[in-house]
Amino acid sequence: MPTVVGMNIATAELQTVKAQSVIVTDELLTVELADGRTLSVPLSWYPRLWHGRLEERQNWRLIGQGEGIHWPDLDEDVSVQNLLLGRPSSEGPASLRQWLTARSAKQQG
């Protein structure tokens, strides 16, 4: 984390922008920010959301006073900072496969 002395305006902005609302469709994750902006990114950036059912995608809550969004049914967290920076999920293929396997077993049992 940068120090206050070395912090520039962009870094300060990233740390203060907060989410206030979330909409998840079959194609997009859309986040309304407290400052009036709206961000939309492809849902495919977040494979757990992509594989989630509608009711699981709609079950979200803000975390860190709006610094991020958490989907408890999908064990997914997305930070506003990463959305602003255009960073998709960093989950690797092996981790996603493991999650999908466990999810499938849970749904069948």
C-alpha positions in Angstrom: 0.0 0.0 0.0 1.5 3.4 -0.9 2.3 5.9 1.8 0.3 9.1 2.1 3.4 11.1 1.0 3.7 9.1 -2.3 -0.1 9.0 -2.9 -1.3 10.7 -6.1 -4.8 11.8 -7.0 -5.6 8.6 -8.9 -4.7 6.4 -5.9 -6.6 8.6 -3.6 -9.7 8.3 -5.9 -9.4 4.6 -6.0 -9.5 4.4 -2.2 -12.5 6.6 -1.8 -14.9 5.5 -4.5 -17.7 3.3 -3.1 -20.3 1.1 -4.6 -23.9 1.7 -3.7 -25.9 -0.6 -6.0 -25.3 -3.7 -8.1 -27.1 -5.3 -11.1 -26.1 -8.6 -12.5 -27.5 -9.8 -15.8 -26.6 -12.8 -18.0 -24.1 -10.6 -19.8 -23.0 -7.8 -17.5 -22.0 -6.8 -14.0 -23.1 -3.2 -13.4 -22.1 -1.3 -10.4 -23.5 2.1 -9.5 -21.0 4.2 -7.6 -21.8 6.7 -4.8 -20.3 9.5 -6.9 -22.9 9.0 -9.7 -20.8 7.0 -12.1 -21.9 3.6 -13.4 -19.4 0.8 -14.3 -20.3 -2.2 -16.5 -18.0 -5.1 -17.2 -18.6 -8.4 -18.9 -19.9 -11.0 -16.6 -17.4 -13.4 -18.1 -14.7 -11.5 -16.2 -16.0 -13.2 -13.0 -16.5 -17.0 -13.8 -18.2 -17.7 -10.5 -20.9 -15.1 -11.3 -21.0 -16.4 -14.8 -21.8 -19.9 -13.6 -24.1 -18.8 -10.8 -27.9 -19.0 -11.0 -30.0 -15.8 -11.1 -31.0 -16.0 -7.4 -27.3 -16.5 -6.4 -26.2 -13.5 -8.5 -28.9 -11.4 -6.9 -27.8 -12.3 -3.4 -25.0 -9.8 -2.9 -24.0 -7.4 -0.2 -21.6 -4.4 0.0 -18.5 -5.0 2.1 -16.0 -2.5 3.5 -18.6 0.3 3.4 -18.9 -0.1 -0.3 -15.3 -0.8 -1.2 -16.4 -4.2 -2.6 -19.2 -6.6 -3.3 -19.6 -10.1 -1.8 -21.8 -12.9 -3.2 -22.0 -15.5 -0.3 -23.7 -18.2 -2.4 -20.8 -18.1 -4.9 -18.0 -17.3 -2.5 -17.1 -14.3 -4.8 -15.7 -10.9 -3.9 -15.2 -8.0 -6.3 -13.5 -4.8 -5.3 -14.5 -1.4 -6.7 -10.8 -0.6 -7.1 -10.3 -3.6 -9.5 -13.4 -2.6 -11.4 -12.1 0.9 -11.9 -8.7 -0.5 -13.0 -10.4 -2.9 -15.5 -9.0 -6.0 -13.7 -11.0 -9.2 -14.1 -11.0 -12.1 -11.6 -7.6 -13.4 -10.9 -8.9 -16.9 -10.1 -6.9 -19.5 -11.9 -8.3 -22.4 -14.0 -7.4 -25.1 -11.4 -9.2 -23.2 -8.6 -12.2 -22.6 -10.8 -12.4 -26.3 -11.8 -12.2 -27.3 -8.1 -15.0 -24.8 -7.2 -17.2 -26.1 -10.1 -16.6 -29.7 -9.0 -17.5 -29.0 -5.4 -20.5 -26.9 -6.5 -21.8 -29.8 -8.7 -21.3 -32.3 -6.0 -23.2 -30.1 -3.5 -26.1 -29.6 -6.0 -26.4 -33.3 -6.6 -26.2 -34.3 -2.9 
